[in-house]
Amino acid sequence: MKLGKVRKLVGLTLAGVMCLSASAFAGETVTAKSSDVNWKLYGRVKVDFNYDTAKFTKYNDFIGAVANGAKDSDWKNDSTNFNPRDTRLGAIVSTDSQDWKTTGRIEIDFYGTTEGDNLIPRMRLGYIDLFYKKTKTDIRIGQDWIPVAQLNPSTVDFGILSAAGNLWWRMPQITVRQNYGNWQILGSVMRRHRSDVGTNVRMPWLLARLQYKGGVLGSDNMVAIGGGYRKDEVTRWLIAGEYKFGFKLADLKFKVKGELWTGKGIGAEFLRYDLDVNSVTGKAIKAYGGWADITCYLTKKISVTAGAGIDNPKDSDMMAGRTVASLNDRQFTKNTIYYVNAWYKLTNHVKLGAEIMRVETERDTITNKGTRYTLSAFYNF
């Protein structure tokens, strides 16, 4: 390559970097284009200030369940926490041809650890998306949100009702979506990243979902039903329904959404660690759960949300051969969370939030309770 061309290439590269940096500091979503490749840089800075009236052990920075213990000293402790870990950075790269639109996406946050595959920063998303325009077929390969039970509650807390009725996580998968007007059919194979080469688990989750959106329901309203099956040391299955509706009452706008599910052996792939199999009997644990919330948009700047979620493993499956003392902090016979929160939009990029979460964790005949009070500052770009 001639020296003149090298200088020109370097100059263009530096100019592009300076442009991206200036846009980022200005608080704008960063977009750029190089030949046929489109780039988008996005992210957020979020800081939560928590006051807890009980120990939420094993989770700490986000709500799961109240710590186990028959004595007050085992689970009672008021404390504060300043948490900036829900800060994220992502990039989307796409190309568009006559037949295909292809996208690559990566997103990170700071919720990982230095153990196993949860490094700091932690990869949240990392996938390739292939959309075939002629048939409206979408193929997604890589780590993305689980393809069933897709909705999440509108909580300020990062945990979005973990272990309290919301099935969610981000998992490596191959997912195909086919659109037919207002209908969408989905099929997927999903498997947790293997961290132990000694494991003998071979079969992934086989998942399917049917969605109807818009049409007679109205714009952006949606209902869906999905489910899955997996066979390893036990037989696991899941059925999940979800819905989302918006409506107006007088001058106020509302959004109602939620999920209901039931199944057996539902575990780590859905962020239900240690709730899938009884380690003493070796049998899969049946469970049901769900969540619902309603958001009212009082003004263009103020929104208020109230909701609740419940995760209810079958008592006899969970407790067989075990005592309350033998259960770890993630295990319970029922966990319920009630919450109310509000967001105030200070500028186009900054909003301030407040939330109260009440957690009631039942383990056989013992119920431990705690409350988290949260203030949050959120900058989006």
C-alpha positions as CSV (number, residue, x, y, z in Angstrom):
1,M,0.0,0.0,0.0
2,K,1.4,3.4,-0.9
3,L,2.3,5.8,1.8
4,G,-0.3,8.4,0.7
5,K,-3.1,5.8,1.0
6,V,-1.9,4.8,4.5
7,R,-1.9,8.4,5.6
8,K,-5.4,8.8,4.2
9,L,-6.7,5.6,6.0
10,V,-5.2,6.7,9.3
11,G,-6.7,10.1,9.0
12,L,-10.2,8.8,8.3
13,T,-9.9,6.4,11.2
14,L,-8.9,9.1,13.7
15,A,-11.6,11.4,12.4
16,G,-14.2,8.6,12.9
17,V,-12.9,7.9,16.5
18,M,-13.1,11.7,17.3
19,C,-16.6,11.9,15.9
20,L,-17.8,8.9,17.9
21,S,-16.2,10.2,21.1
22,A,-17.7,13.7,20.7
23,S,-21.2,12.3,20.1
24,A,-20.9,10.0,23.2
25,F,-19.9,12.8,25.5
26,A,-22.7,14.9,24.1
27,G,-25.2,12.2,25.4
28,E,-26.3,11.1,21.9
29,T,-26.7,7.6,20.5
30,V,-23.6,7.1,18.4
31,T,-24.1,6.0,14.8
32,A,-21.6,5.8,12.0
33,K,-21.3,4.2,8.6
34,S,-18.3,2.6,6.9
35,S,-19.0,1.4,3.3
36,D,-22.0,-0.9,3.7
37,V,-21.6,-1.4,7.5
38,N,-23.7,0.6,9.9
39,W,-22.5,1.1,13.5
40,K,-24.4,2.1,16.6
41,L,-22.9,2.6,20.1
42,Y,-25.3,2.8,23.0
43,G,-25.2,2.5,26.8
44,R,-26.3,3.8,30.2
45,V,-25.0,4.8,33.5
46,K,-27.2,3.7,36.5
47,V,-26.5,4.1,40.2
48,D,-28.8,2.7,42.9
49,F,-28.9,3.7,46.5
50,N,-30.5,1.0,48.6
51,Y,-31.6,0.7,52.2
52,D,-32.5,-2.9,53.3
53,T,-34.4,-4.0,56.4
54,A,-33.2,-7.6,56.1
55,K,-30.5,-9.7,54.5
56,F,-31.0,-10.5,50.9
57,T,-28.1,-12.9,50.9
58,K,-26.7,-14.4,47.7
59,Y,-28.0,-11.5,45.6
60,N,-27.1,-8.3,47.6
61,D,-27.1,-5.8,44.6
62,F,-30.5,-7.0,43.5
63,I,-33.5,-8.6,45.1
64,G,-34.1,-12.3,45.2
65,A,-35.2,-13.8,48.5
66,V,-34.8,-13.0,52.2
67,A,-31.9,-15.0,53.8
68,N,-32.8,-18.3,55.5
69,G,-32.8,-18.5,59.3
70,A,-35.1,-19.4,62.2
71,K,-33.4,-16.8,64.5
72,D,-33.7,-13.0,63.9
73,S,-29.9,-12.7,63.8
74,D,-29.8,-15.1,60.8
75,W,-31.8,-12.9,58.5
76,K,-32.4,-9.5,60.1
77,N,-30.0,-6.7,59.5
78,D,-30.6,-3.1,58.2
79,S,-27.9,-1.8,55.9
80,T,-27.2,0.5,53.0
81,N,-25.7,-0.2,49.6
82,F,-24.4,2.1,46.9
83,N,-24.5,0.2,43.6
84,P,-23.2,1.4,40.2
85,R,-22.9,-2.1,38.6
86,D,-26.0,-1.8,36.3
87,T,-23.9,0.4,34.0
88,R,-23.9,-0.9,30.4
89,L,-22.2,-0.4,27.1
90,G,-23.3,-2.0,23.8
91,A,-22.7,-1.9,20.1
92,I,-24.8,-3.0,17.1
93,V,-23.3,-3.5,13.7
94,S,-25.5,-4.2,10.7
95,T,-25.4,-4.6,6.9
96,D,-28.4,-4.6,4.5
97,S,-28.5,-6.3,1.1
98,Q,-31.3,-7.0,-1.3
99,D,-32.3,-10.3,0.4
100,W,-30.8,-10.2,3.9
101,K,-30.4,-7.8,6.8
102,T,-27.6,-9.1,9.1
103,T,-26.8,-7.8,12.5
104,G,-24.1,-8.4,15.1
105,R,-24.7,-7.2,18.7
106,I,-22.6,-7.2,21.9
107,E,-23.5,-5.7,25.3
108,I,-21.7,-5.7,28.6
109,D,-22.4,-4.7,32.2
110,F,-20.5,-5.0,35.5
111,Y,-22.5,-7.6,37.4
112,G,-20.0,-10.4,36.8
113,T,-17.4,-11.9,39.1
114,T,-13.9,-13.1,38.6
115,E,-15.0,-16.7,38.8
116,G,-16.0,-19.1,36.0
117,D,-17.4,-17.4,32.9
118,N,-18.8,-14.3,34.8
119,L,-15.9,-12.0,34.3
120,I,-15.9,-8.3,34.9
121,P,-17.1,-6.7,32.7
122,R,-19.6,-9.4,31.9
123,M,-21.0,-10.2,28.5
124,R,-24.8,-9.7,28.6
125,L,-25.5,-10.1,24.8
126,G,-23.5,-11.5,22.0
127,Y,-25.3,-12.7,18.9
128,I,-25.6,-12.7,15.1
129,D,-29.1,-12.0,13.7
130,L,-30.0,-13.0,10.1
131,F,-33.3,-11.7,8.7
132,Y,-34.4,-13.0,5.3
133,K,-36.6,-10.3,3.8
134,K,-38.5,-12.4,1.2
135,T,-40.1,-14.8,3.8
136,K,-39.7,-12.5,6.9
137,T,-37.7,-15.2,8.6
138,D,-35.4,-14.3,11.5
139,I,-32.5,-16.5,12.7
140,R,-30.6,-15.5,15.8
141,I,-27.4,-17.3,16.9
142,G,-25.6,-16.5,20.1
143,Q,-26.4,-15.2,23.6
144,D,-29.7,-13.4,23.9
145,W,-32.6,-13.1,26.3
146,I,-34.5,-16.4,26.7
147,P,-37.0,-16.8,23.8
148,V,-40.0,-17.7,25.9
149,A,-41.6,-15.7,28.7
150,Q,-40.1,-12.6,27.0
151,L,-41.6,-9.8,29.1
152,N,-40.1,-8.2,32.1
153,P,-41.7,-6.2,34.9
154,S,-41.1,-2.5,35.2
155,T,-39.0,-2.5,38.4
156,V,-36.2,-0.1,39.3
157,D,-34.4,-3.0,40.9
158,F,-32.0,-4.8,38.5
159,G,-33.3,-8.2,39.5
160,I,-36.7,-7.8,37.8
161,L,-38.4,-10.2,40.3
162,S,-35.7,-12.9,40.2
163,A,-37.1,-15.9,42.1
164,A,-40.4,-14.1,42.5
165,G,-42.4,-15.1,39.4
166,N,-40.4,-13.7,36.5
167,L,-38.6,-16.3,34.3
168,W,-35.7,-14.5,32.6
169,W,-32.0,-14.8,31.8
170,R,-29.7,-14.5,28.8
171,M,-28.6,-17.8,27.3
172,P,-26.7,-19.1,24.3
173,Q,-29.2,-20.3,21.7
174,I,-30.3,-20.8,18.1
175,T,-33.7,-19.2,17.7
176,V,-35.9,-19.0,14.5
177,R,-38.8,-16.6,14.3
178,Q,-41.3,-16.7,11.4
179,N,-43.8,-13.9,10.9
180,Y,-47.2,-14.3,9.3
181,G,-49.0,-10.9,9.5
182,N,-49.8,-10.3,13.2
183,W,-48.7,-13.9,14.1
184,Q,-45.2,-15.0,15.0
185,I,-44.0,-18.6,15.4
186,L,-40.8,-19.3,17.3
187,G,-38.6,-22.4,17.7
188,S,-35.4,-22.5,19.7
189,V,-32.7,-24.7,21.2
190,M,-31.1,-23.2,24.3
191,R,-28.3,-24.4,26.6
192,R,-26.3,-22.9,29.4
193,H,-22.6,-22.3,28.7
194,R,-20.8,-25.3,30.0
195,S,-18.4,-24.5,32.8
196,D,-17.6,-28.1,33.9
197,V,-16.3,-30.5,31.3
198,G,-17.4,-33.4,33.6
199,T,-21.1,-32.7,33.2
200,N,-23.0,-35.3,31.3
201,V,-25.9,-33.0,30.4
202,R,-26.3,-33.4,26.6
203,M,-29.8,-32.2,25.7
204,P,-30.6,-28.5,25.4
205,W,-34.0,-26.9,26.2
206,L,-36.3,-27.3,23.2
207,L,-38.6,-24.2,23.1
208,A,-41.5,-23.0,21.1
209,R,-43.7,-19.8,21.3
210,L,-46.8,-18.5,19.5
211,Q,-47.5,-14.8,19.6
212,Y,-50.3,-12.5,18.3
213,K,-49.5,-8.8,18.3
214,G,-51.6,-5.8,17.1
215,G,-54.5,-6.5,14.8
216,V,-57.8,-6.9,16.7
217,L,-55.9,-6.3,20.0
218,G,-54.8,-2.8,19.0
219,S,-51.4,-1.4,18.2
220,D,-48.5,-2.9,20.3
221,N,-50.8,-5.1,22.4
222,M,-49.8,-8.7,22.6
223,V,-50.6,-12.2,23.9
224,A,-48.4,-15.2,23.6
225,I,-48.0,-18.8,24.9
226,G,-44.8,-20.7,25.0
227,G,-43.2,-23.8,26.5
228,G,-40.3,-26.1,26.5
229,Y,-38.9,-29.6,27.2
230,R,-35.6,-31.0,28.3
231,K,-34.5,-34.5,29.4
232,D,-31.3,-35.0,31.4
233,E,-31.1,-36.6,34.8
234,V,-34.8,-35.6,35.2
235,T,-37.6,-34.7,32.9
236,R,-38.2,-30.9,32.7
237,W,-41.0,-29.0,31.1
238,L,-42.5,-25.5,31.1
239,I,-45.7,-23.7,29.9
240,A,-45.7,-19.9,30.0
241,G,-48.3,-17.3,29.0
242,E,-47.7,-13.6,28.6
243,Y,-49.7,-10.5,27.8
244,K,-49.2,-6.7,27.3
245,F,-52.0,-4.1,26.8
246,G,-52.1,-0.4,26.7
247,F,-55.1,1.8,27.2
248,K,-56.3,5.4,28.0
249,L,-58.5,6.5,30.8
250,A,-59.5,10.1,30.7
251,D,-56.2,11.9,29.9
252,L,-54.0,9.2,31.5
253,K,-52.2,6.4,29.7
254,F,-51.8,3.0,31.2
255,K,-49.8,-0.2,30.4
256,V,-50.7,-3.6,31.9
257,K,-48.4,-6.6,31.4
258,G,-47.6,-9.9,33.0
259,E,-46.8,-13.6,32.8
260,L,-48.1,-16.9,34.2
261,W,-46.2,-20.2,34.1
262,T,-46.1,-23.7,35.5
263,G,-43.6,-26.5,35.0
264,K,-41.2,-29.0,36.5
265,G,-37.5,-28.9,36.9
266,I,-37.2,-25.3,35.9
267,G,-33.8,-24.1,37.0
268,A,-30.7,-22.2,36.1
269,E,-31.6,-21.4,32.5
270,F,-34.5,-19.3,33.9
271,L,-32.6,-17.8,36.8
272,R,-34.2,-20.3,39.3
273,Y,-31.0,-21.6,40.8
274,D,-31.4,-24.6,43.2
275,L,-35.1,-24.6,42.7
276,D,-35.3,-27.3,40.0
277,V,-34.2,-30.6,41.6
278,N,-34.4,-31.9,45.2
279,S,-30.7,-32.9,45.9
280,V,-31.8,-35.5,48.5
281,T,-34.5,-37.3,46.5
282,G,-33.1,-36.5,43.1
283,K,-36.6,-35.7,41.8
284,A,-37.6,-32.6,39.8
285,I,-39.6,-30.0,41.7
286,K,-42.9,-28.8,40.3
287,A,-43.7,-25.1,40.6
288,Y,-45.9,-22.3,39.4
289,G,-45.6,-18.6,39.4
290,G,-46.1,-15.3,37.7
291,W,-46.2,-11.6,37.9
292,A,-48.3,-8.6,36.8
293,D,-47.9,-4.8,37.0
294,I,-49.6,-1.7,35.8
295,T,-47.9,1.6,34.8
296,C,-49.6,4.9,34.8
297,Y,-48.0,7.8,32.8
298,L,-49.2,10.8,34.8
299,T,-47.4,13.3,32.6
300,K,-44.7,13.1,29.9
301,K,-42.1,13.2,32.6
302,I,-43.7,11.1,35.5
303,S,-44.7,7.5,35.5
304,V,-45.8,5.3,38.4
305,T,-45.8,1.5,38.5
306,A,-47.3,-1.0,41.0
307,G,-47.1,-4.8,40.8
308,A,-46.4,-8.1,42.4
309,G,-44.8,-11.5,41.7
310,I,-44.8,-15.0,43.2
311,D,-42.7,-18.1,42.8
312,N,-44.3,-21.2,44.4
313,P,-42.5,-24.5,44.3
314,K,-44.5,-27.5,45.5
315,D,-43.9,-27.9,49.2
316,S,-43.7,-31.7,49.3
317,D,-41.2,-31.7,46.4
318,M,-39.0,-29.1,47.9
319,M,-39.0,-30.3,51.5
320,A,-38.9,-34.1,51.0
321,G,-35.9,-35.4,53.0
322,R,-34.9,-31.9,54.1
323,T,-35.4,-29.4,56.9
324,V,-35.7,-25.6,56.8
325,A,-32.2,-25.4,58.2
326,S,-30.8,-27.5,55.3
327,L,-32.2,-25.1,52.6
328,N,-29.9,-22.5,51.3
329,D,-30.7,-18.8,50.8
330,R,-32.0,-19.4,47.3
331,Q,-34.4,-22.2,48.2
332,F,-37.9,-21.7,49.6
333,T,-41.4,-23.0,49.4
334,K,-42.9,-19.6,48.3
335,N,-41.4,-16.2,47.6
336,T,-43.6,-13.1,47.0
337,I,-42.6,-9.5,46.2
338,Y,-44.8,-6.5,46.1
339,Y,-43.5,-3.2,44.7
340,V,-44.3,0.4,43.8
341,N,-42.0,2.8,42.0
342,A,-41.9,6.1,40.2
343,W,-39.6,7.6,37.5
344,Y,-39.1,11.4,36.9
345,K,-37.6,12.4,33.6
346,L,-35.2,15.3,34.4
347,T,-33.9,15.7,30.8
348,N,-34.1,13.7,27.5
349,H,-31.3,11.5,28.8
350,V,-31.5,11.6,32.6
351,K,-34.3,10.3,34.9
352,L,-34.5,9.8,38.7
353,G,-36.3,6.9,40.3
354,A,-37.6,5.7,43.6
355,E,-38.9,2.2,44.6
356,I,-40.2,0.3,47.6
357,M,-40.1,-3.5,47.5
358,R,-41.6,-5.8,50.1
359,V,-40.3,-9.4,50.1
360,E,-41.9,-12.3,51.9
361,T,-40.0,-15.6,51.8
362,E,-41.7,-18.8,53.1
363,R,-39.7,-21.9,54.0
364,D,-42.1,-24.6,55.2
365,T,-43.6,-23.1,58.4
366,I,-41.2,-20.1,58.7
367,T,-41.7,-16.8,56.8
368,N,-39.0,-14.1,56.8
369,K,-39.8,-10.6,55.6
370,G,-37.8,-7.6,54.4
371,T,-38.1,-4.3,52.6
372,R,-35.8,-2.5,50.2
373,Y,-36.0,1.2,49.7
374,T,-34.2,2.4,46.5
375,L,-33.3,5.7,45.0
376,S,-31.9,5.6,41.5
377,A,-30.1,7.9,39.0
378,F,-30.2,6.9,35.3
379,Y,-28.4,8.4,32.3
380,N,-29.2,6.9,29.0
381,F,-27.3,7.4,25.7
